[in-house]
Amino acid sequence: MKIRPWICVFIISLQWHPAWAKARDHAPKKESRNMALINTRLYGEACNSAYLPFTTSIKGHTVWSESSKTSSETHGPRMLAIKDDLLLIVYGSGYLECRDRKSGKLMWNRETSGKASFHLTNDGALVMVPGSIFAFVDSVGKIDEKTRLPFAGDGYLWTLDQAGKEYRYCYLRPPQLTNSPSDATNGPVWSYIRYAPESDELFLWELIRKGFIKDAFFNSDKSLLCVISDTTVNIIKTTGSVDADAPSISCSESFCGAYDKSGDLYVILTETIHDKQKPIIQSGLACYNSKLKRKWWYALPIQPHIAQPPAALDNESVLLLSDNTLNLISGGKQIWHIDLPCEWNRAAFSVLKDQSFLISAGVNLLHISLDGKEINRMLLGDLLSSRPIVDESGRVYVAGEGRIYCIE
């Protein structure tokens, strides 16, 4: 039996021709066997809430540590993910390393363009290189099984989901010159496409809107895709076909967001209230229900420093990292806060199954309980650069500017 390769590469081009749809068999892929997939997106899972379905108790023992300087990166890995017995290390530019997660031994590495949001499934991990094809890279780093995607151009691919015979994807097309350097530029624009290569229509829907994408994530059943652009929060019905299926919230500036399991949306944004005397500018964390009615607001500084989207917890509260302070918010009110021992852009957290939090904070690895109490702390000799992740045995993996660690 042929085992499917497990890492996918996406390649986007400037042009497309309808003949592509007939160039290869687009039949849906067979179901993959049950595999271990941990931390499939930058912020944990489809909802953006940094959730990991395991917990841990750090004893402070380093199982292994290996140098992370196998690329030209200067700031260390941005993300770690697990596929079976392999640890995938993702750098900011898209550079990938694959290691044996039991020993830390380097299996292979690959340069990529870094023009796609990382996403790992049973079929593969989304990266991007020049061209117009998404493909699979097998467990030894070789590319196989290529399929074309239309219209994405040379932009940045944010999401891709396959529902039966239909591809659904969202991409950003950056500003482009019209004819000459002296001409005004077109864009930026972003688009959500429903593409069914075996149907007569091919394109079931193409939604095009202006602006840069800052964040894009699904709700729990992937019936909605939230696209956060410069000054709008767009909630797209993934099976939609008209503009009314993509309502939006306008604001002065938007940052990031996440869904909870019930479908409530948490977004960090800045808005301008037009008072009779003078405009009032305010920033905050806003909670909206499924009908986009605001439920509550938690005020933040006008120019908030946000290193990670808010994380919705099981108890209808939200974990918020603002500046270098970790906050637990419930109903728009702060329950507790912890000042972290690091700069604001050197903090990153994961939410564990028991609703405790594992945090990278400068050179510190912290384990914090739901009531804000410190469970454990480990001082590492490296400035950490990734969210810590936990596997099914409770081992912790985290990356720094110089090394990658496996801890128990």
N, C-alpha and C positions, 0 to 999 in steps of 0.2 A: 504493500500500500504506500502510495506517495504521501509523505507528510507535507502539509502546506508550509511554505516559508512564512516567517512571522513578523518581519518588519516591512512597513510600506513606505515608499518614497513617492511624493507628489511632485509633479513637474508641470509648470504652467507656461503657456506660450502666448504670443501676440496675436495669432490668427487661428481660425478654425474653418473647416469646410464640412458640409453635411455628409460627404462621403466617408468621413471618419467613423460615423455611427455604424457603417457597414463593414468597417475594416477588420473587425474582430468580433468574436462571440461575446456578447454582453450578458450572458445568462448569469443569474445570481449565484454567488459562491456557495458551496456546500457548508453546512454547519461544521465549525471546528470542534475538536475534542475539548473537554473542559480543561482549561489551563489556568495557572496562577498569574493573575494580572494585578499589580499593586501600583497605585498612584498613576493612573492612566493619563491624566492631564496635569498641567502646571499646578493647578489648585485642586488636585485630588480626584475629582470626578465631574460628571456633566453639569452639576448644579453650581460648581465653583466654590464649594464650602470646605475644601481642604480636608475632607473626611477620609479616614483609613479604618477599615473594619477589624482592627486588631488593637490590643493594648500591650503595655510593657511595664516592667519594673527594672529600672536601670541599676545595675550593681556596680558599674564603673569599670568593667573589664573590657579591654580592647581585644576583640577576636582577631582582627587584622586591620592594617592601615597601609595604603599604597599611595605613591605619588600621583597627583592629578595633573602633572605638567607634561602630558603626552601631546598637547596641542599648543598652538601659539597664543591661547587665551591668557589674559592677564588678571582676570577677576574670578577664576575658578568656575566649576560647574554651576549651572543655574537650577538643575532639576535631576532627580534620581527616579528611576522606575524599575519595576521587577517583572520579568517574564520567566516563569518557571525557575530554573536555577541560574538565570542570567540577570545581572545588574546592568541596566542601561544608564549611562551618564550623559546628560544633555548640557552642552555649553550654550552661551548666549548667541553665538553666531550660527548655531545649528550643528556644530561639530559633535560627533557621537563617539563614545567609547562603549564597548561591551566587555563586561568582566564576569568571571565566575563568582557568584555571590557568596559561596562558601569559603573561598580562598583569597579572593581579590585579584586573581590572575587575569591579566589582560588577554582577551580572546581576539578582538579586532577593533579597529577604529576607522572612521570615515569622515571626510570633509563634506559638508553640505552647504547650501547657500543660506540657510537659516531663514527662509522666506515663508515658513508655515508654522502655525502653532502646533506644538507637539501633542500627539494623541496616540495612545497605545490601545490596540484591540487584539482579539485572537488572531486577526489577519495581519496586523502590523502596526508599526509606529510611524506617524505622519511626519515626514520631513519634506524638504523641497530642494530641487536642483534645477538648473536651466532646462527649458523645454516645455512640452505640453502633455506630459504623461504621468499618471500615478502608477507606481509599480511596487513590487515586494522585494525586500532584501532579506535573504535567508539568514539562518543562525550563524553562518560563517562569513556574512557580509557581502554575498553575491546577489545581484539584481535578477529578478525573474518576473514573469507574468505582467506585461505592461498593458495599461488601458488609458485612453485619452479622456480628458475633460475639456469641454469647450468653454470659450469666452473668458476664462480667468486671466488671460493676458500675462503680463510680467509682474502682476501685483503680489499681494500677500494673502495666502489662504488661511482663513481663521477657523472654519469648521467644515467637516464633511461627515455626512451620515448616509447610510444606505438603508432604505426601507423597501424590501422586496426587490423589484426591478428598477427602482427609482433612486437616483443620487440627489441629495440635497446639500448644497454647499454655499458658503458665504465667503466673499473675498473682497479685498480692498484694491482699487486701481489708483495709484498715486497720481499727482498732477503730471500732465504731459503737455509738451509744446504742440501747438496746432500745426504750424508750417515752418516757422523759423524762430531763432532765439529772441527776436524782437516782438513776436506775437504773444498774446495772452495765453495762459495755460488753461487746459481743460482739467477739471477735477479739483481735488480728489472726489471720487465717487466710490460707493460700495454697493454690492449687489448680493441678493439672495436668489438662488436658482434651484428650481425643481426640474431635473433633467432625467427623462425616461428614454434611453436610447433605442428600446425595442418598440416604442409606441409610434403611432403615426404622427403625433404632434412633436415629439422629441422634447420640446420645452413646455412643461405644464404651467410654469410661471417664472417670470423674471422680474424681481423687484429691484429698482435702482434708486438710490438716494444719495444726496451730497454729504460730504464730510469724511473725516478720518475715523476709522474704527479704533476704539480704545479697549474694548472688551467684548466678548461674545460667548454665551453659555446657554444651556438648555434648562428647562424645568425637569422634574424627576422622570416623567414619562416621554420626554422629548416631543410633546405636542406643541410646545412654545420654544422659540429661540429669542433670547434677549440680546440685541445688538446695541451697545453703547457707543455713540459717536461723539463728536465734539460738544454739541449742544442739544442732543436729543437722546432719549432712551426709547428704543423701538422694540415692541413686543410682537413678534411675527408668529402667526399660526403656521406651523410647518407644512400643513396640508392646504394652505390658502391659495387663492388664485386672483384676488383683487386687492386694491390698495387698502380697502377697509379691513382686511385681514391682518393689517400691520399698523395698529395704532401707535402713537408716540407721545412721550412726555417731553415738552420743551423746557430748557433751562439755560442758564448763562454758561455753565460748564458742567460736564459730567466726568466721572472718574472710573468707577468700577462697581460691580454688584454681584449678587448671588440669589438663588432661589432656596426656599426651605421645602420640606417634604410635602407640605400642605398646599404649596403653590404661591405663597406670599413672596414678594420681591423686595429685596433690600438693596438700595442704591445710594452711593455717595455722590452728591452733586452740589452745585452752587446755583442759587436762583436770585433773581432780582424782583422785588416786590415794588410795584409802582404806587408809592404813597403820594398824597396831594402835595406835601411839602417837598420831599426829595425821595429818590429811589432808595430802597433798603436792600442791601446785598447780604445774603446769609448762606452759609455752607452747613451741610449736615448729612446725617444718615437718615434716609427716609424709608419707611415701610409701606408698601402698597399691597392691597389684596388682589385677587385674580381679575377683578374688574377695573383695576388701576385706580381705585379710590384710596387716598392716603389714610393710613391707620395711625401713624405717629411719626414724630420728628425728633432727632437727637442732634443738638447744635454742635458744630465743630468750628475751628478757626477758619477765617475767610479763605486762606490758602492752605488747606490741610495737607500734611505729608502722609501719604497713604502708600505703604509698601506692599499691601496685599488686600484682596477683597474681603469684606466682612463675611463671617462664617455663621450660618444659621444652625442652631443646636436643636436637639430633640425637645427641650423644655420651653420652646417658643422664645428663647433668648438669643442674643447675637454676640459673637466674639468679634471685637473691633480693635485693630491695630492702627493707632493714630499717633503720628510722631514716633517716639520710642515708648509709648504707653499702651499696655494691653488692657482693654476695657471689656467688662461684661455688661451688656445693655439688655434691658427687658422693658417692653412697653414704652420705650423712649426715655427711660431713666437708667442712670448708671448704678449698678449693683456693687461693683468693686472695680479697682484699677491697680495695676502693677507697673511701676517704672522699670523698664528693662535696662541692663547694663551695656548699652550699645547705642550707636547712632541709629536714626530712624530707618535708614535704608539697609541696615545690617540685621534686621529682625525678620523672622518668618516662622509660622507655626503650622502644626497639623492637629486636627481634632481626632481623638482616638475613640474607640468603641465605647469605653466607659465614661465618655464625656470629660476626660482629662485632656491636657494640652501639652504637646511636645514642642519646644521652642528653640530655634537657633537665635542666639543673642550675642553677637560679636564672637568672642572665643568661648562662650558658655553654651552648654546644652542643658536646658531647664525642663523639668517635668512639673506641671502645675495642675492642681485639682480643680474641679468645677466650682468650689467655693473660694478659689483664689489663693490657696495655701501651696507653698512650695513643697513638693514631694521629694525631689532630688535635684542635684546639680552636679554637672561634670565639667571641669575646666579642660579644654583641648588646646593644644599648642598651635592653633591655626585660626585664622579669621574665617568663620563659616560663611558659605555663599549659597546654600540651598536649604529648602525645607527638610527637616528630618523625616524619614519614613520608617515604618515598622512592618516587619513581615509576620507570617503566621506563627512563628516560634517566639516572637517578642524581641527579636534582634533589631537594633536601630542602625540605620544607614544614614550618614550625613556627609556632605562634601564641604571642603574649605578651599581657600586659594592655593594651598600647597598639597593637601592630602585628601583622600577619601577614607572614611572610617566605617568599620562594622563593630558595633558595641553591644554588649549584653550586661 
